[in-house]
């Protein structure tokens, strides 16, 4: 698995990152995404996977690592 990007909100501790994590949780609560899976913003503009499937090549690695930590 590749490393998370330097700007990854799942590993950085700032107000923008916290807002992003809250937004992802909201998207999950309204069933727009599942298991907090979304694409890396440094790889694609299609964050939620509406145009292109989310795969191992474009997934947000930071969110995966965070989700695995919480298991």
Long-range contacts (C-beta under 8 A, 24 or more apart in sequence): 1-56, 1-61, 1-64, 2-61, 3-61, 4-40, 4-60, 4-61, 4-62, 4-65, 5-40, 5-41, 5-42, 5-61, 5-62, 7-41, 7-42, 8-40, 8-60, 8-61, 8-62, 9-62, 10-60, 10-62, 10-63, 10-65, 10-66, 11-62, 11-65, 11-66, 24-63, 35-67, 36-63, 36-66, 36-67, 37-63, 37-64, 38-63
